[in-house]
Amino acid sequence: MIRPCAPFCFCWSPFCDDLYGAFEEKPVSESIEDLLTRLQFRCLGLDEALRTGHEIMMVGTAFLADTCERTQT
């Protein structure tokens, strides 16, 4: 489980379903900031992101990662 420890927002792109894949394919000369701009990453329209099935990221300065146990029903 990932939990934010500071203010955060959700971020996604209507033109990218996998940021790591886009990063691997970007030209060497393109910065990450330019990549995000080109792919029109945004922090609005989360419902549209859910409908498209595109990757949704959390953007913030501090996060806590922890394990959680699954319960069977």
Secondary structure, DSSP 8 states (H G I E B T S, - for coil): -EEESS-EEEEBBTTBS-HHHHHHHS-TT--HHHHHHHTT-BSS-HHHHHHHT---EEEES-EEE--------
